[in-house]
């Protein structure tokens, strides 16, 4: 290949994600700020243990070489200075906003493994003293990648001045178990303004018109001076290893349905990726879908779902099988996530508007996890019913279509997100939904004329999340990995509700830790840092529905970007009632 420019790589984590954590402040009527993505180098600098993933050919090895080269050059010239190559300007969004990268990790000695040689390099790192950045490239090619992750994290915990960067193919994460202290983010494709800026000094033209382009495909398109598709690139006589998956998919395409299943089951590590590529190229294939679904394995079931349109007679049975697999739990988070999207697209058969009974009684509230949530005390509640799940995009969209209410969500209308929590809505939006649902359910006979659908009070929400045992987390007293969609899971986004049945509350409420902050009726006060309506709970007007717009309302439960200190049943958050964010949602109660 001819010389290709190296672009600072962006990841799926924004300045808003880091600053907001579900508590973003909005002036009334103000639009959200422009999205500003962090770069891969900044994520390595911010997080001592970072995993970055992309599709094959996504530029991970190139990234490892760039970081290694910059650090080695700086160590050889002036190790006391920050590497200039890691602080150069980076274009951060489609609007072309350019900001310098921030590298604050010093100048550690880089140790980078060849794909599949991670254990050898880890042994070398253990024998190395001083600041070290261990880069494990090609995690998916290791004999036991999950075990290597745990070993590398153990090394990190036992050392000082050390950092870890793991690079992995995105699809492989569906079978790899990560460590809860390892931050995981996706490398984004190459952004058009960044591509054009990089080519300006080389007097070369960008052959691709798309805003985002796969890194490997762009490099080959530059060589060919024309925009390529993956299949066209795979037909070229080039030794690009990342294209082997597409070539293997062509080999699968030559087999009959039973042959495809047999080939994949013979070596799932080798053939799962090509199967995904085959499914994308086929689009719809009832015969192959039937054979894959019959294999009785979640990954194969996912491929069958991707080959089945929502209107197909086979869709309801596939959806039931997916729902059963999700409710059983135990799968790697990345696989659960994709299964949830397929389930929503096919038609989720679960009763997502199900209500659970919370009995009357005395419940412990608050605790010592944070000063804003202290002290622990008891409150008395009457019996009520609460949603087992947060209100979903599908349910909220029906309300929006029936009432013509505005909804700022960029993706809430997508079929594959119909079972995600409805977010990007204000406290007023949530209350309007409750009023609409009250009238609808009265007409349908689901509630009588004396009953009302509304938001939970803070006391009700916490009782449903913690139960009579006053658990810290909905599932118990100790934090457990893969029990919630939180910062450690690494989605950095909401997901299908109920994907983590292990994390259900004592009463059977799902997603009450992580996933999305949930609106309560209760007042907080004007100051985000300290509540005017503090604990212990008091009958002091905090449940008033009338208050000035600057008086914040309580949010509970944390969201996908919250750590264990906030993703629990005790921590109290807040936001102005006119605020909205992609990590804020709600659930209902009926009284």
C-alpha positions in Angstrom: 0.0 0.0 0.0 1.1 3.6 -0.6 1.5 6.0 2.3 -1.6 6.5 4.3 -2.2 9.3 6.7 -2.7 8.3 10.4 -5.7 9.9 12.0 -6.3 10.4 15.7 -9.0 7.8 16.4 -12.3 8.6 18.0 -14.2 6.4 20.5 -17.8 6.0 21.5 -17.4 8.2 24.6 -18.1 11.9 24.7 -17.3 14.9 26.9 -21.0 14.9 27.8 -20.8 11.3 28.9 -17.9 12.0 31.2 -19.4 15.3 32.6 -23.0 14.4 32.8 -23.4 10.9 34.3 -27.1 11.6 34.1 -27.0 14.9 35.9 -26.7 17.3 33.1 -28.0 20.9 33.6 -30.1 22.5 30.9 -31.4 26.0 30.7 -35.0 26.0 29.9 -35.5 25.7 26.1 -31.7 25.3 25.5 -30.5 22.8 23.0 -27.9 20.2 23.9 -24.3 21.1 23.2 -22.6 19.6 20.1 -21.2 16.1 20.7 -17.5 16.0 21.3 -15.9 12.6 21.1 -12.8 11.5 23.1 -9.9 10.0 21.2 -8.4 6.6 21.7 -5.2 8.1 23.1 -7.1 10.1 25.6 -9.0 7.0 26.8 -5.7 5.2 27.4 -4.4 8.3 29.3 -7.6 8.6 31.4 -8.1 4.9 32.3 -5.3 2.7 33.7 -7.0 -0.3 32.2 -8.6 0.3 28.8 -10.0 -2.1 26.2 -10.7 -0.7 22.7 -12.5 -2.8 20.1 -13.5 -2.5 16.4 -14.5 -4.7 13.6 -11.7 -6.6 11.8 -9.6 -4.1 9.8 -10.7 -1.3 12.2 -7.1 -0.1 12.6 -6.3 -1.5 16.1 -2.8 -2.7 15.2 -2.1 0.6 13.5 -3.3 2.4 16.7 -1.0 0.2 18.8 2.0 1.0 16.5 1.2 4.8 16.7 1.1 4.9 20.5 4.2 2.7 20.8 6.1 4.8 18.3 5.2 8.1 20.0 6.2 6.8 23.4 9.5 5.2 22.2 10.5 8.4 20.4 9.8 10.5 23.4 11.7 8.2 25.8 14.6 8.3 23.5 14.6 12.1 23.2 13.1 13.7 26.3 11.1 11.3 28.6 10.2 14.3 30.9 8.0 15.8 28.2 4.6 14.8 27.0 4.7 13.0 23.6 3.7 15.7 21.1 2.4 13.1 18.7 -0.2 12.0 21.2 -1.3 15.6 21.8 -1.9 16.8 18.2 -5.2 18.2 17.0 -8.1 15.8 16.5 -11.4 16.5 14.7 -14.1 15.5 17.2 -17.4 15.5 15.4 -19.1 15.6 12.0 -19.2 19.4 12.3 -15.4 19.5 12.2 -14.7 20.7 15.7 -10.9 20.4 16.3 -9.3 20.1 19.7 -5.9 19.0 20.8 -5.6 15.6 22.4 -4.8 15.5 26.2 -2.2 12.9 27.2 -1.6 12.8 31.0 -0.2 9.3 31.4 3.5 10.3 31.4 5.9 8.4 29.1 5.7 4.7 30.1 7.7 2.1 28.4 5.5 0.5 25.8 5.4 -3.3 25.5 3.2 -4.5 22.6 2.3 -8.1 21.8 1.8 -9.7 18.4 -1.7 -11.1 18.1 -1.9 -14.4 20.1 1.3 -13.7 22.0 -0.2 -11.9 25.0 0.9 -14.4 27.7 4.5 -14.2 26.5 4.4 -10.4 26.7 2.7 -10.4 30.1 5.5 -12.5 31.5 8.0 -10.0 30.1 6.0 -7.1 31.7 6.1 -8.9 35.1 9.9 -8.8 34.9 10.0 -5.2 33.9 10.4 -2.3 36.4 9.3 1.2 36.1 6.4 2.8 34.2 5.1 0.4 31.6 2.2 0.4 29.1 1.3 -3.2 28.3 -0.5 -3.4 24.9 -2.2 -6.7 24.2 -3.2 -6.7 20.5 -5.5 -9.3 19.0 -7.1 -10.5 22.3 -9.5 -12.7 20.2 -6.6 -14.8 19.0 -5.5 -15.9 22.4 -6.0 -19.5 23.4 -8.1 -18.4 26.5 -8.7 -14.6 26.1 -10.9 -14.4 29.3 -8.2 -16.0 31.4 -5.6 -13.6 29.9 -7.7 -10.6 30.8 -7.9 -11.7 34.4 -4.2 -12.4 34.6 -3.3 -9.0 33.1 -5.7 -7.3 35.5 -4.1 -9.1 38.4 -0.6 -7.9 37.3 -2.0 -4.4 37.1 -3.4 -4.6 40.6 0.0 -5.8 42.0 2.1 -3.1 40.4 2.5 0.6 40.3 3.1 3.0 37.4 1.7 0.4 35.0 -1.1 0.7 32.5 -2.9 -1.8 30.2 -4.4 -1.4 26.8 -6.2 -4.4 25.2 -7.3 -4.4 21.6 -10.0 -6.8 20.4 -12.3 -7.6 17.5 -15.8 -6.4 18.4 -17.6 -9.6 17.6 -15.3 -11.7 19.8 -16.5 -9.9 22.9 -19.7 -11.9 22.7 -17.8 -14.9 24.1 -15.1 -13.1 26.3 -15.6 -12.3 30.0 -14.0 -9.0 30.9 -12.9 -7.7 34.3 -15.1 -5.2 36.0 -12.3 -2.7 36.4 -11.4 -2.8 32.7 -13.1 0.1 30.8 -14.3 -1.0 27.3 -15.1 1.4 24.4 -15.5 1.0 20.7 -13.2 2.6 18.1 -15.4 4.6 15.7 -14.9 4.5 11.9 -13.0 7.3 10.3 -14.8 10.6 10.2 -15.0 12.5 6.8 -13.8 15.9 8.0 -10.8 14.2 9.6 -10.1 12.2 6.5 -10.2 15.3 4.3 -8.0 17.2 6.7 -5.4 14.4 6.7 -5.4 14.3 2.9 -5.1 18.0 2.3 -1.3 18.1 2.8 -0.8 15.0 0.6 -2.7 16.5 -2.3 -5.0 13.5 -2.4 -8.7 13.1 -2.8 -11.0 11.2 -0.5 -12.7 8.6 -2.6 -15.4 7.9 0.0 -18.5 10.1 0.4 -19.8 8.5 3.6 -19.5 10.4 6.9 -18.0 7.4 8.6 -15.9 4.8 6.9 -14.2 1.6 8.1 -10.5 2.2 8.5 -9.2 -0.8 6.5 -11.7 -0.2 3.7 -10.7 3.5 3.5 -7.0 2.5 3.1 -7.8 0.1 0.3 -10.1 2.7 -1.4 -7.2 5.2 -1.3 -5.0 2.6 -3.1 -7.6 1.9 -5.7 -8.7 5.6 -6.0 -12.3 4.6 -5.7 -14.8 3.8 -3.0 -14.9 0.1 -2.3 -17.4 -2.2 -0.5 -16.1 -5.0 1.7 -16.9 -7.7 -0.9 -15.0 -5.8 -3.6 -12.0 -5.3 -1.3 -12.0 -9.0 -0.5 -11.7 -9.8 -4.2 -8.6 -7.7 -4.6 -5.2 -9.5 -4.7 -4.0 -7.9 -1.5 -2.6 -9.6 1.6 -4.9 -7.9 4.1 -5.5 -10.3 6.9 -8.6 -8.6 8.1 -10.3 -9.5 4.7 -9.9 -13.2 5.5 -13.2 -13.1 7.4 -15.0 -12.0 4.3 -13.3 -14.6 2.2 -14.3 -17.3 4.8 -17.9 -16.0 4.6 -17.8 -16.7 0.8 -16.6 -20.2 1.6 -19.6 -20.7 3.9 -21.9 -19.3 1.2 -21.0 -22.2 -1.0 -22.4 -24.7 1.6 -26.0 -25.8 2.1 -27.7 -24.8 5.4 -26.8 -27.9 7.3 -23.2 -27.6 6.0 -23.0 -24.0 7.3 -24.1 -25.1 10.8 -21.7 -28.0 10.9 -18.8 -25.9 9.7 -19.4 -23.2 12.4 -19.9 -25.7 15.2 -16.7 -27.5 14.2 -14.6 -24.4 15.2 -16.7 -21.6 16.6 -13.7 -19.4 17.2 -12.7 -19.6 13.5 -16.2 -19.4 11.9 -18.4 -17.3 14.1 -17.1 -14.1 12.5 -17.5 -15.3 8.9 -21.0 -16.5 9.8 -21.9 -12.9 10.9 -20.5 -11.6 7.6 -22.6 -14.2 5.7 -25.7 -13.3 7.5 -25.2 -9.6 6.7 -24.7 -10.4 3.0 -27.8 -12.7 2.8 -30.2 -10.4 4.6 -33.0 -13.0 4.6 -32.8 -16.8 4.3 -35.5 -18.9 5.9 -33.8 -22.3 5.3 -30.5 -21.2 6.9 -32.4 -19.5 9.7 -34.2 -22.7 10.6 -31.0 -24.7 10.6 -29.2 -22.2 12.8 -32.1 -21.9 15.3 -32.1 -25.7 15.6 -28.5 -25.7 16.8 -29.8 -24.6 20.3 -26.9 -22.2 20.9 -27.5 -18.5 21.6 -24.9 -17.2 19.0 -26.5 -19.4 16.3 -30.0 -18.3 17.4 -28.8 -14.7 17.0 -27.7 -15.4 13.4 -31.1 -17.0 12.7 -32.8 -13.9 14.1 -30.8 -11.6 11.8 -31.9 -13.7 8.8 -35.6 -13.4 9.8 -37.8 -10.4 9.0 -40.2 -9.2 11.6 -43.2 -10.1 9.4 -42.0 -13.7 8.9 -44.3 -16.5 10.4 -41.1 -17.8 12.1 -40.5 -14.5 13.9 -42.7 -15.1 17.0 -41.1 -18.5 17.8 -37.6 -17.1 17.3 -38.6 -14.1 19.6 -39.8 -16.6 22.3 -36.6 -18.5 22.1 -34.5 -15.3 22.4 -36.7 -14.1 25.4 -36.1 -17.5 27.1 -32.4 -17.2 26.6 -32.3 -13.7 28.0 -34.4 -14.6 31.0 -32.0 -17.5 31.7 -29.1 -15.1 32.0 -25.4 -16.1 32.0 -24.4 -15.0 28.6 -21.5 -12.6 28.0 -22.9 -9.0 28.1 -22.0 -8.2 24.4 -24.0 -11.2 23.3 -27.0 -10.3 25.6 -27.0 -6.8 24.1 -27.2 -8.0 20.5 -29.8 -10.6 21.5 -31.9 -7.9 23.0 -31.8 -5.8 19.9 -32.9 -8.7 17.8 -35.7 -9.5 20.2 -37.1 -6.0 19.9 -36.9 -6.1 16.1 -38.8 -9.4 15.9 -41.4 -8.4 18.5 -40.7 -8.7 22.2 -43.2 -11.2 23.7 -42.4 -10.3 27.3 -45.0 -8.3 29.3 -42.9 -5.1 29.4 -45.8 -3.2 31.0 -46.0 -5.7 33.9 -46.6 -4.4 37.4 -45.4 -5.9 40.6 -46.9 -5.6 44.0 -45.0 -3.8 46.8 -46.7 -4.5 50.2 -47.5 -1.9 52.8 -45.0 -1.7 55.7 -41.9 -0.1 57.1 -38.8 0.2 54.8 -35.3 1.2 55.5 -34.2 4.2 53.4 -30.8 5.9 52.9 -27.4 4.9 54.0 -23.7 5.9 54.3 -22.6 5.4 50.7 -22.7 9.2 50.1 -23.5 12.2 52.4 -26.5 13.1 50.3 -28.1 9.8 51.0 -27.4 9.7 54.8 -28.6 8.9 57.3 -30.3 5.5 57.2 -33.8 5.7 58.5 -37.2 4.0 58.3 -40.3 5.2 56.4 -43.8 3.8 56.3 -45.5 3.1 52.9 -49.0 2.0 51.8 -49.2 -0.8 49.3 -48.6 0.1 45.6 -47.8 -1.4 42.2 -44.7 -0.5 40.2 -43.4 -1.3 36.8 -41.2 -4.4 36.6 -39.3 -2.6 33.8 -38.6 1.0 32.9 -41.1 2.5 30.4 -39.7 1.4 27.0 -39.2 3.3 23.8 -42.0 1.3 22.2 -44.5 2.3 24.9 -43.4 5.9 24.9 -43.5 6.1 21.1 -47.2 5.0 21.2 -47.8 7.9 23.5 -45.9 10.3 21.3 -47.8 9.2 18.2 -51.2 9.5 20.0 -50.5 12.9 21.4 -48.1 14.5 18.9 -45.8 15.4 21.8 -42.2 16.3 20.9 -39.5 13.7 21.7 -35.9 14.7 21.1 -34.5 11.1 21.1 -32.2 10.5 18.1 -32.7 6.8 18.1 -35.8 6.0 20.2 -37.9 5.2 17.2 -35.6 2.5 15.8 -37.2 -0.9 15.8 -34.2 -2.6 17.4 -34.5 -0.1 20.4 -38.2 -0.6 21.0 -37.4 -2.6 24.2 -34.9 -0.1 25.4 -35.8 2.4 28.2 -37.4 5.6 26.8 -34.9 8.4 27.5 -34.2 12.0 26.4 -37.3 13.1 28.1 -38.1 15.6 30.9 -39.9 15.2 34.2 -42.9 16.9 32.6 -42.8 14.5 29.6 -42.8 11.5 32.0 -45.8 12.9 33.9 -47.7 13.6 30.7 -47.1 9.9 29.7 -48.6 8.9 33.1 -51.7 11.0 32.6 -52.2 9.5 29.1 -51.7 6.0 30.3 -54.1 6.5 33.2 -56.9 7.3 30.7 -55.9 4.5 28.3 -55.8 1.9 31.1 -59.1 3.1 32.5 -60.7 2.6 29.1 -59.2 -0.8 28.7 -60.2 -1.8 32.3 -56.7 -2.3 33.5 -57.2 0.2 36.3 -60.5 1.4 37.8 -61.7 5.0 38.0 -60.2 5.5 41.4 -56.7 4.4 40.4 -53.9 6.6 38.9 -50.7 6.0 37.0 -47.9 8.3 38.1 -44.2 8.6 38.8 -43.0 6.9 42.0 -42.0 9.0 45.0 -38.5 8.5 46.1 -39.7 6.4 49.1 -41.6 4.1 46.7 -38.7 3.8 44.3 -36.2 2.8 47.0 -38.6 0.3 48.6 -39.0 -1.4 45.3 -35.3 -1.5 44.6 -34.0 -2.6 48.0 -36.9 -4.6 49.4 -37.6 -5.6 53.0 -34.0 -6.6 53.5 -32.8 -3.1 52.6 -30.2 -4.3 50.2 -27.5 -1.9 49.0 -27.9 -3.2 45.4 -31.1 -4.7 44.1 -29.6 -8.2 44.2 -27.8 -8.1 47.5 -25.2 -6.4 49.8 -22.2 -6.9 47.6 -21.4 -5.6 44.1 -21.4 -8.3 41.4 -20.2 -8.1 37.8 -22.7 -8.7 35.0 -25.7 -7.8 37.1 -26.4 -4.4 35.6 -25.8 -2.2 32.6 -23.3 0.1 34.3 -19.9 1.6 33.6 -18.2 -1.7 34.1 -20.3 -3.5 31.5 -18.9 -1.1 28.9 -22.0 -0.5 26.7 -21.9 3.3 27.2 -25.6 3.2 26.2 -28.9 1.9 27.2 -29.9 -1.6 26.2 -32.9 -3.8 26.1 -34.7 -3.9 29.5 -34.3 -7.1 31.6 -31.0 -8.2 30.0 -29.5 -8.8 33.5 -32.1 -10.9 35.3 -29.4 -11.7 37.9 -29.8 -8.1 39.0 -33.5 -8.1 39.7 -34.8 -6.6 43.0 -36.4 -8.7 45.7 -39.9 -7.9 44.2 -38.9 -8.7 40.7 -38.1 -5.2 39.4 -35.4 -5.1 36.6 -32.8 -2.4 35.8 -33.0 -0.5 39.1 -29.2 -0.2 39.1 -27.5 1.3 36.1 -29.2 1.4 32.7 -31.0 4.8 33.0 -31.6 7.3 35.8 -35.3 7.2 36.8 -37.4 10.3 37.5 -39.2 10.5 40.9 -41.8 13.0 41.9 -39.8 14.1 45.0 -38.1 17.5 45.2 -34.3 17.9 45.7 -33.6 21.6 45.8 -31.7 24.1 43.7 -28.1 23.0 44.4 -27.0 19.9 42.6 -24.3 19.2 45.2 -26.4 19.3 48.3 -30.1 18.6 48.6 -32.4 21.1 50.4 -34.8 18.3 51.0 -32.2 16.1 52.8 -32.6 12.8 54.6 -34.2 11.6 56.8 -37.4 11.9 54.8 -39.9 14.4 56.3 -43.4 15.6 55.4 -42.0 19.0 54.5 -43.4 19.6 51.1 -40.9 17.6 49.2 -43.6 15.6 47.4 -45.2 18.8 46.1 -45.9 18.7 42.3 -45.7 22.5 42.1 -42.3 24.1 42.3 -40.3 26.7 40.2 -38.4 25.2 37.2 -35.0 25.7 38.9 -35.9 23.3 41.7 -34.5 19.9 40.8 -36.3 16.6 41.0 -34.8 13.4 42.4 -33.3 10.8 40.0 -32.5 7.3 41.2 -30.6 4.2 40.2 -27.7 5.5 38.1 -27.2 4.8 34.4 -25.0 3.0 31.9 -22.1 5.3 32.7 -22.4 5.1 36.5 -20.0 3.1 38.6 -21.1 0.9 41.6 -21.1 4.0 43.9 -24.1 5.4 42.1 -25.7 2.3 40.4 -27.4 1.1 43.5 -30.6 1.5 45.6 -29.2 4.2 47.9 -27.5 6.9 45.9 -29.6 10.1 45.2 -29.2 12.1 42.0 -31.2 15.1 40.7 -31.9 17.2 37.6 -34.1 20.2 36.8 -37.5 19.1 35.6 -36.9 20.6 32.2 -33.6 18.6 31.8 -33.2 15.6 29.6 -30.4 13.3 28.6 -29.9 9.9 26.8 -29.3 8.3 30.2 -32.5 9.5 32.0 -35.8 7.5 31.9 -38.6 6.5 34.2 -40.9 3.8 35.4 -44.5 4.0 36.6 -46.5 3.2 39.7 -50.2 2.6 40.1 -52.0 3.6 43.2 
